[in-house]
Amino acid sequence: MTNNRLIKEWIYCIEVGMEIKSVQHHLEQSSSEMKKPFSSAPEIMMAIVEELGEVAQEISLIEQIGSKAEWQKQPSKERLAEEMTHLVNVILTLANFYEIDLDEIYSKQLNKE
C-alpha cells in the first residue's frame, strides 16, 4: 500500500466522521496489504521520527526559517498536511502495535476536564 493510498483513506475516514478507533482499525486492516508492514516498535519509532522531520521541513519552508529558508522548493500547506497525515498514521500504527485504544483514552481525558 502506498502512502498516497493511506492519505486518501485517512481523508475518507475523516470525511465520514470516523472515530479514532475506527481509523486505527482501518489502518490495522490496511497494514496487511503493505509490501513490508512494520514488525517492531523501534521500526515504528524510526518512521515517526522520519515523518516528524518531514513535517518540520515543511514548516521550515512555510515559515522561511532554519536551513530550509534558502531552498528553492516552494512552501506548500498541502505537502504539510500530507506529511502530518503520514505522522498521525504512524502514531496510530504504534498505538495498534501496543493494542492501545486511543479513542477510549481521549474519551477518558476529555471527561476529566
C-alpha positions as CSV (number, residue, x, y, z in Angstrom):
1,M,0.0,0.0,0.0
2,T,1.4,3.4,-0.9
3,N,1.4,6.5,1.4
4,N,-0.9,8.2,-1.1
5,R,-3.5,5.5,-0.7
6,L,-3.2,5.7,3.1
7,I,-3.7,9.5,2.9
8,K,-6.8,9.1,0.7
9,E,-8.1,6.5,3.2
10,W,-7.4,8.8,6.1
11,I,-9.2,11.7,4.5
12,Y,-12.1,9.4,3.7
13,C,-12.2,8.4,7.4
14,I,-12.3,12.0,8.5
15,E,-14.9,13.0,5.9
16,V,-17.3,10.2,7.0
17,G,-16.7,11.1,10.7
18,M,-14.9,8.0,11.8
19,E,-13.8,7.9,15.4
20,I,-10.1,7.3,16.2
21,K,-10.9,3.7,17.0
22,S,-12.3,3.2,13.5
23,V,-9.3,4.8,11.9
24,Q,-7.0,2.6,14.0
25,H,-8.9,-0.5,12.9
26,H,-8.9,0.7,9.2
27,L,-5.1,1.2,9.4
28,E,-4.6,-2.2,11.0
29,Q,-6.6,-3.9,8.2
30,S,-4.7,-1.9,5.6
31,S,-1.3,-2.9,7.0
32,S,-1.8,-6.4,5.8
33,E,-1.8,-5.0,2.2
34,M,1.6,-3.3,2.7
35,K,4.6,-4.8,1.0
36,K,6.6,-4.7,4.2
37,P,4.5,-3.9,7.3
38,F,6.2,-2.7,10.5
39,S,7.5,-5.6,12.5
40,S,8.7,-3.9,15.7
41,A,8.1,-0.8,17.9
42,P,11.6,0.6,17.2
43,E,10.9,0.4,13.5
44,I,7.7,2.3,14.0
45,M,9.5,4.9,16.2
46,M,12.1,5.4,13.4
47,A,9.2,6.0,11.0
48,I,7.7,8.5,13.5
49,V,11.0,10.4,13.7
50,E,11.3,10.4,9.9
51,E,7.8,11.7,9.4
52,L,8.2,14.3,12.2
53,G,11.4,15.5,10.3
54,E,9.3,15.9,7.1
55,V,6.7,17.9,9.0
56,A,9.5,20.1,10.4
57,Q,10.9,20.5,6.9
58,E,7.6,21.7,5.5
59,I,7.1,24.1,8.4
60,S,10.7,25.5,7.9
61,L,9.8,26.1,4.2
62,I,6.5,27.8,5.0
63,E,8.0,30.0,7.8
64,Q,11.3,30.5,5.9
65,I,13.4,29.6,8.9
66,G,16.4,27.5,9.6
67,S,18.5,25.7,7.0
68,K,15.5,25.3,4.7
69,A,14.9,29.0,4.3
70,E,17.2,29.2,1.2
71,W,15.7,26.2,-0.6
72,Q,14.2,26.8,-4.0
73,K,11.3,24.5,-3.1
74,Q,8.1,26.4,-2.8
75,P,6.3,26.3,0.6
76,S,3.1,24.1,0.5
77,K,0.4,23.7,3.1
78,E,-0.8,20.8,1.1
79,R,2.5,19.0,1.5
80,L,2.5,19.9,5.2
81,A,-1.0,18.4,5.6
82,E,0.2,15.3,3.7
83,E,3.2,14.9,6.0
84,M,1.1,15.5,9.1
85,T,-1.2,12.7,7.9
86,H,1.7,10.4,7.5
87,L,2.8,11.2,11.0
88,V,-0.6,10.6,12.5
89,N,-0.9,7.3,10.6
90,V,2.4,6.1,12.0
91,I,1.4,7.2,15.6
92,L,-1.8,5.3,15.2
93,T,0.2,2.3,14.0
94,L,2.3,2.4,17.1
95,A,-0.9,2.5,19.2
96,N,-2.1,-0.5,17.3
97,F,1.2,-2.3,17.9
98,Y,0.6,-2.0,21.6
99,E,-3.1,-2.6,21.4
100,I,-3.9,0.9,22.7
101,D,-7.4,2.2,22.0
102,L,-6.7,5.9,21.6
103,D,-10.4,6.7,21.2
104,E,-11.0,5.3,24.7
105,I,-8.0,7.2,26.1
106,Y,-9.2,10.5,24.5
107,S,-12.7,10.0,25.9
108,K,-11.3,9.4,29.4
109,Q,-9.1,12.5,29.2
110,L,-11.9,14.7,27.9
111,N,-14.2,13.6,30.7
112,K,-11.6,14.6,33.3
113,E,-11.6,18.2,32.0
